[in-house]
Amino acid sequence: MKVLTTALIRSAEENAVKSGAFSFTRLMEVAGKTAAEKICEKFDFTGKRVAVLCGNGNNGGDGFVIARYLYEHGADVTVICPLGKPKTADAEYYYEKLPSVKITDTFTDDYSIIIDALFGIGFNRQPTPEILQLFEAVNKAGGVKIAIDIPSGSAADTGEVFGTAVRADFTVTFIALKPGLLLPPCSDYAGEICVADIGVPIKEYSFSVTEKPVFEKRRRNSHKGTFGTALLICGSYGMAGAAMLAARAALRSGVGIVKSVLCEGIYSAFTAAVPEAVCLPKKQSEKGTLCAGDIDIKQLISGCDAVLFGCGIGQSDDTRKILEMLITQNEKNIVIDADGINLLSENIELLRKSKASVILTPHPGEMARLCGAAVAEVEANRIEIARDFAIRYACVLVLKGANTIIAEPDGGITFNLTGNPGMATGGSGDVLAGIIVALLAQGMKPEEAAKAAVYLHGEAGDRAAERKGERAMLPSDIIDEL
């Protein structure tokens, strides 16, 4: 699945028309009919009143086609044109072809299904007060809300919402996903998203979407060393759980051996909880963290294939020194998470000294610290900030959140669509970090490991939510679903 900006969508449509595959009028017919079919597959219209809100542009034209289709299939349809009659030739053509449905310019809230075909992907301005009032009225109304292409009131390229937007339960979008559907705050307004293929070829795209990884079948003649060794430098006094979750997730993700470097104060609890891991207890500092003087990085990484640093590691002078040693003395791929990221933000130029590939896994707050910005700025510019950072520091950056972004050193951006709000709880990030380091240790390239891990982490979270519910699920439930 691909993600296209507005400009590339327009270009794809124009190329399809120039090739002779469609006229723009025919393209509107196909889009409306396909959207209507997707809606009918999802919802039952029998005996229900349906409102189709149509703008005066081409998005409204799609709405007219949808209204005609639903009427012909037995729905009680009302077409609402709050902006007046259509102003484009193609939309006017389908307005004139409307059957004997009620047409009005006034919205009321007595509909079972409300279809939003007011504004399309070209919308990028502040609506009038009257339009904002209409959006609010739609959102307050009962019934299912369905957006066509993108919820009206939101920007397709940035996800910006201008005051408010139609809050859809279901969005049917044409040709490909748009960035705005995957970015806040629009992603909160889109609901479930369905991409409708209307036969327009895609020759170039803006961003990618993660795909479920396919793993090779394991050879019968294998041993634990065949599947790699992951070194985990995690945990501190009071944060043993982070180390446990990361280690258990790594083991569930197929790595042959997990070696966990632990401060003495959490050794007993850890080894009881994760007996499958090899424990390397080290001296504990007065602050309850690992003691740098008892860490020999080169010795620890000998025989290991990938390293995870940071889950619950704590922030102290000792952990700062350990991170510096790890980055400057180690040539194995590194995953840096949680407190490791916070420590790195104090000396970000340290990244340039790394001899190995680095994967960083910040949430928005940690990303803000890494780049010296406000959290709101990060959330408003997720693509640009993640991409710029990955390029500048030649790392793979996993910017967590709804539709997690994976940014690559070459500027590539991939969105992840698996996962749910039930994963927004302490410990989920430790699980993700454990999955990534396990895949790295098994020989995956950093970019591949990050994408595969984020997908699997989200899919396991979705399965956990089905079993436990989003409110009740725990990070350990995600591990159980791996």
C-alpha positions in Angstrom: 0.0 0.0 0.0 1.3 3.5 -0.9 0.7 7.0 0.4 0.4 9.9 -2.1 0.3 13.6 -1.6 -2.4 15.7 -3.3 0.0 16.7 -6.1 0.7 13.0 -6.9 -2.9 12.1 -6.8 -3.7 14.9 -9.2 -0.9 13.8 -11.5 -2.0 10.1 -11.4 -5.5 11.2 -12.4 -4.3 13.4 -15.2 -2.0 10.7 -16.6 -4.9 8.2 -16.6 -7.1 10.7 -18.5 -4.3 11.5 -21.0 -3.7 7.8 -21.6 -7.3 7.5 -22.7 -8.3 5.1 -19.9 -10.8 7.6 -18.5 -12.4 11.0 -19.0 -12.7 13.1 -15.9 -16.4 12.6 -16.1 -16.1 8.8 -16.3 -13.5 8.9 -13.4 -16.1 10.6 -11.2 -18.7 7.9 -12.0 -16.2 5.1 -11.2 -15.1 6.8 -7.9 -18.7 7.4 -6.7 -19.9 3.9 -7.6 -16.8 2.3 -6.0 -17.2 4.3 -2.9 -20.9 3.4 -2.7 -20.1 -0.3 -3.1 -17.5 -0.1 -0.2 -20.1 1.6 1.9 -22.8 -1.0 1.1 -20.3 -3.8 2.0 -19.8 -2.2 5.4 -23.3 -0.9 6.4 -26.9 -2.1 6.1 -29.1 0.6 4.4 -32.4 -1.4 4.7 -35.1 0.9 5.9 -32.7 3.7 7.0 -32.6 7.3 6.1 -29.4 8.5 4.4 -28.1 12.0 4.1 -25.5 12.7 1.4 -23.9 16.1 2.1 -22.5 17.4 -1.2 -20.2 20.4 -1.8 -20.1 22.5 -4.9 -16.9 21.0 -6.3 -15.9 17.6 -7.6 -16.1 16.0 -4.2 -19.8 16.9 -4.3 -19.9 15.2 -7.7 -18.7 12.0 -6.1 -21.5 12.4 -3.6 -24.2 12.8 -6.3 -23.0 9.5 -7.8 -23.1 7.8 -4.4 -26.6 9.2 -3.7 -27.9 7.8 -7.0 -26.3 4.4 -6.4 -27.7 4.1 -2.9 -31.2 5.2 -4.0 -31.1 2.6 -6.8 -30.3 0.0 -4.1 -33.2 0.8 -1.9 -31.9 3.5 0.5 -34.1 6.5 1.5 -31.7 9.2 0.3 -31.7 12.9 0.8 -29.1 15.1 -1.0 -28.0 18.1 1.0 -26.2 21.0 -0.8 -25.4 23.6 1.8 -23.0 25.4 -0.6 -25.5 25.6 -3.4 -25.5 23.9 -6.8 -22.3 22.5 -8.3 -19.8 24.8 -9.9 -17.8 22.2 -11.9 -19.0 20.7 -15.2 -18.5 17.1 -14.1 -20.3 17.6 -10.8 -23.1 19.4 -12.5 -23.5 16.5 -15.0 -24.1 14.1 -12.1 -26.3 16.5 -10.3 -28.6 16.6 -13.3 -28.7 12.8 -13.3 -29.9 12.5 -9.7 -33.1 10.4 -9.5 -36.2 11.4 -7.6 -34.5 12.0 -4.3 -35.1 14.9 -1.9 -32.7 17.8 -2.4 -32.3 20.5 0.2 -29.7 23.0 1.4 -30.5 22.4 5.1 -29.0 19.7 7.4 -31.1 18.1 10.1 -30.0 15.4 12.5 -32.6 12.7 11.8 -30.6 10.4 9.6 -29.2 6.9 10.4 -26.3 7.4 8.0 -24.6 10.7 7.1 -22.2 10.7 4.1 -19.7 13.6 4.0 -18.9 14.6 0.4 -18.5 18.3 1.1 -14.8 19.0 0.5 -12.1 16.8 -1.0 -8.3 16.6 -0.8 -7.8 20.1 -2.1 -9.2 21.7 1.0 -6.5 23.7 2.9 -8.1 26.8 4.3 -10.1 28.1 7.3 -13.8 27.4 6.8 -16.4 30.0 7.2 -18.3 30.2 10.5 -21.3 28.7 8.8 -19.4 25.7 7.6 -17.8 25.2 11.0 -21.3 25.2 12.5 -22.3 22.6 9.9 -19.4 20.4 10.9 -20.4 20.7 14.5 -24.0 19.8 13.8 -22.9 16.7 11.8 -20.7 15.6 14.7 -23.4 16.1 17.2 -26.0 14.2 15.2 -26.7 10.6 15.8 -26.0 7.9 13.2 -23.0 6.7 11.3 -20.7 9.2 9.7 -18.9 8.3 6.5 -16.3 10.6 4.8 -15.5 10.5 1.1 -11.8 10.8 0.3 -11.0 12.7 3.6 -13.1 14.1 6.4 -14.1 17.6 5.4 -12.3 20.3 7.2 -8.9 18.6 7.2 -5.8 18.9 5.0 -4.9 15.9 3.0 -1.1 16.5 3.0 -0.5 17.7 6.6 -3.4 16.3 8.6 -4.2 19.9 9.9 -7.7 20.4 11.1 -9.0 24.0 10.7 -11.0 24.5 13.9 -13.0 21.3 13.6 -13.8 18.7 10.9 -16.3 16.0 10.2 -15.6 13.2 12.7 -16.1 10.1 10.6 -16.6 6.5 11.7 -15.5 5.3 8.2 -13.5 7.0 5.4 -13.5 5.8 1.8 -10.4 7.3 0.1 -9.6 7.0 -3.6 -6.5 5.6 -5.3 -4.2 5.6 -2.3 -3.9 6.8 1.3 -3.2 10.5 1.8 -0.6 11.6 4.4 -3.2 13.6 6.3 -5.3 10.5 7.1 -2.3 9.1 8.9 -1.2 12.2 10.8 -2.6 14.0 13.8 -5.1 15.5 14.3 -6.9 14.3 11.1 -6.1 10.7 12.0 -8.5 11.1 15.0 -11.3 12.2 12.6 -10.9 9.6 9.9 -12.2 6.5 11.8 -11.7 3.2 9.9 -10.1 3.8 6.5 -10.8 2.0 3.3 -8.8 2.6 0.1 -11.0 2.3 -3.0 -9.2 1.2 -6.2 -10.7 3.1 -9.1 -8.3 1.9 -11.7 -5.9 4.8 -11.7 -2.3 3.5 -12.0 0.3 4.7 -9.5 3.7 5.3 -11.0 5.3 7.2 -8.2 4.4 7.6 -4.5 5.3 9.8 -1.6 5.5 7.3 1.3 5.2 3.6 2.0 3.2 1.5 4.5 4.6 -1.4 6.4 3.7 -4.9 5.3 3.5 -8.1 7.2 7.0 -9.6 7.2 7.6 -13.1 5.7 10.2 -15.2 7.4 12.1 -18.0 5.9 11.3 -21.5 7.2 13.8 -22.6 9.8 16.3 -25.3 8.9 15.9 -28.5 10.8 19.7 -28.6 11.4 19.8 -25.5 13.6 21.0 -24.6 17.1 20.6 -21.5 19.3 23.6 -19.8 17.8 22.0 -20.0 14.4 19.4 -17.4 15.3 21.7 -14.8 16.8 22.5 -13.4 20.2 21.0 -10.2 21.5 22.7 -8.2 24.2 20.3 -6.2 26.4 21.7 -3.4 28.6 18.5 -2.5 30.4 16.9 -2.0 33.8 17.8 -0.3 37.1 16.6 -0.5 40.7 12.8 0.2 40.5 12.7 -0.4 36.7 13.2 -4.1 36.5 10.0 -4.5 34.6 11.3 -2.7 31.6 14.3 -5.1 31.3 11.9 -8.1 31.7 9.5 -6.9 29.0 12.3 -6.2 26.6 14.0 -9.6 27.2 10.7 -11.6 27.0 9.7 -9.8 23.8 13.1 -10.5 22.2 12.9 -14.2 23.1 9.3 -14.4 21.7 10.6 -12.8 18.5 12.9 -15.7 17.7 16.4 -14.7 18.8 18.5 -17.7 19.8 20.1 -16.2 22.9 19.3 -13.1 25.0 22.1 -11.9 27.3 20.8 -9.3 29.8 23.3 -7.0 31.6 21.7 -6.2 34.9 22.5 -4.3 38.1 22.7 -6.6 41.1 19.7 -5.2 42.7 17.3 -6.6 40.1 19.1 -9.8 39.3 17.0 -12.1 41.4 13.6 -10.7 40.3 14.7 -10.7 36.7 16.0 -14.3 36.5 12.9 -15.6 38.2 10.7 -13.8 35.7 12.8 -14.5 32.6 14.6 -17.8 33.2 15.3 -18.3 29.5 17.7 -15.3 29.4 21.4 -15.4 30.2 21.9 -13.0 33.1 25.1 -10.9 33.5 24.8 -9.2 36.9 27.0 -6.1 37.4 27.7 -3.8 40.3 25.0 -1.3 41.2 25.7 2.4 41.7 24.4 4.5 44.6 21.6 5.7 42.3 20.5 2.1 41.6 21.8 2.0 38.0 24.6 -0.1 36.5 28.0 1.0 37.6 30.1 2.1 34.6 33.3 0.9 36.2 32.1 -2.7 36.1 31.2 -2.6 32.4 33.6 -3.8 29.7 31.8 -3.0 26.5 34.1 -4.9 24.2 34.0 -8.0 26.3 30.2 -7.8 26.5 29.6 -7.4 22.8 32.0 -10.2 21.9 29.9 -13.0 20.4 26.7 -10.9 20.2 25.0 -9.8 17.1 22.9 -6.7 18.2 22.6 -4.5 21.2 19.6 -2.9 23.0 20.3 -0.1 25.4 18.1 2.0 27.5 14.8 0.3 28.6 14.5 1.4 32.3 18.3 2.0 32.4 18.0 5.2 34.5 19.8 8.5 34.0 23.0 8.9 35.9 26.6 9.7 35.3 27.3 6.0 35.1 24.7 5.3 32.4 25.9 8.3 30.4 29.4 6.8 30.4 28.1 3.4 29.4 26.2 4.9 26.5 29.2 6.7 25.3 31.3 3.6 25.5 28.7 1.6 23.7 28.5 4.1 20.8 32.2 4.7 20.4 33.5 1.1 21.1 30.9 -1.1 19.5 30.5 -2.1 15.9 27.2 -4.2 16.3 23.9 -2.6 15.4 22.3 -0.8 18.3 18.8 -0.1 19.4 18.5 2.9 21.7 15.2 3.4 23.6 13.7 5.2 26.6 16.3 6.5 29.0 18.9 5.8 26.4 17.3 8.4 24.2 17.0 10.9 27.0 20.7 10.5 27.8 21.6 10.8 24.1 19.6 14.1 23.9 22.1 15.6 26.3 24.9 15.0 23.8 23.3 14.3 20.4 26.5 14.7 18.5 27.7 11.5 20.1 25.6 9.7 17.4 28.1 10.9 14.7 30.8 8.8 16.4 28.9 5.5 16.1 30.7 2.8 14.1 27.4 0.8 13.9 24.0 1.4 12.6 21.7 2.9 15.2 17.9 2.6 15.6 16.2 5.2 17.8 12.7 4.6 19.1 11.4 7.8 20.6 7.9 8.7 21.5 6.9 12.4 20.8 8.2 13.7 24.1 11.6 12.0 23.7 11.7 13.2 20.0 11.1 16.7 21.3 14.1 16.4 23.6 16.3 15.0 20.8 15.7 17.9 18.5 15.1 20.7 21.0 11.5 21.3 20.0 8.2 21.4 21.7 6.0 18.2 21.7 3.3 20.1 19.8 5.8 21.0 17.1 6.8 17.4 16.7 3.2 16.2 16.4 2.4 19.0 13.9 5.5 18.0 11.7 6.0 14.3 12.3 7.2 13.5 8.8 9.6 16.4 8.4 11.1 16.2 11.8 11.6 12.4 11.6 13.0 12.5 8.1 15.4 15.4 8.8 16.7 13.8 11.9 17.3 10.4 10.3 19.2 12.0 7.4 21.2 14.4 9.6 22.4 11.6 12.0 22.4 8.7 9.5 20.2 6.6 11.7 16.9 4.8 11.5 14.3 6.7 13.5 11.1 5.1 14.8 8.8 7.9 15.8 6.1 6.1 17.9 2.5 7.0 18.1 -0.7 6.3 16.1 0.6 5.3 12.7 4.2 5.1 13.8 6.7 6.6 11.3 9.9 4.8 10.3 12.4 7.3 8.9 15.5 6.0 7.0 18.9 7.7 6.5 18.1 8.1 2.8 15.0 10.1 3.5 12.5 7.3 3.0 9.3 7.4 5.2 7.1 4.4 6.0 3.9 4.5 8.0 2.6 1.6 10.1 -1.1 1.0 10.3 -1.3 -1.8 12.8 -1.9 -1.1 16.5 -4.5 0.5 18.7 -4.9 2.9 21.6 -4.7 0.1 24.1 -1.0 0.0 23.5 -0.6 3.5 24.9 0.6 2.3 28.3 3.9 2.1 30.0 6.0 -0.9 28.9 4.7 -1.2 25.3 7.8 0.6 24.0 10.1 -1.9 25.9 8.3 -4.7 24.0 8.9 -3.0 20.7 12.6 -2.4 21.4 12.9 -6.1 22.3 11.4 -7.2 19.0 13.6 -4.9 17.0 16.9 -6.1 18.6 15.8 -9.7 18.2 15.2 -9.2 14.4 18.5 -7.4 14.1 20.3 -10.3 15.9 18.8 -12.7 13.4 20.4 -10.9 10.5 17.8 -8.4 9.4 19.0 -5.0 8.1 18.2 -2.1 10.4 15.5 -0.6 8.1 13.9 -4.0 7.6 14.0 -4.9 11.3 12.4 -1.6 12.3 9.6 -1.9 9.9 8.9 -5.6 10.6 9.1 -5.1 14.3 6.7 -2.1 14.3 4.2 -4.1 12.2 4.4 -7.2 14.4 4.2 -5.2 17.6 1.0 -3.5 16.3 -0.6 -6.7 15.0 0.1 -8.5 18.3 -1.4 -5.5 20.1 -4.5 -5.7 17.9 -4.9 -9.4 18.8 -4.4 -8.6 22.5 -7.1 -5.9 22.2 -9.5 -8.5 20.8 -8.9 -10.8 23.7 -8.6 -8.3 26.6 -10.1 -5.1 25.3 -8.2 -1.9 24.7 -8.7 -0.6 28.3 -7.6 -3.8 30.0 -4.7 -5.0 27.9 -1.1 -5.0 29.1 2.3 -4.9 27.4 2.7 -8.5 28.5 -0.4 -9.4 26.6 1.3 -8.1 23.4 4.2 -10.4 24.1 1.8 -13.4 24.5 0.4 -12.7 21.1 3.7 -12.6 19.3 
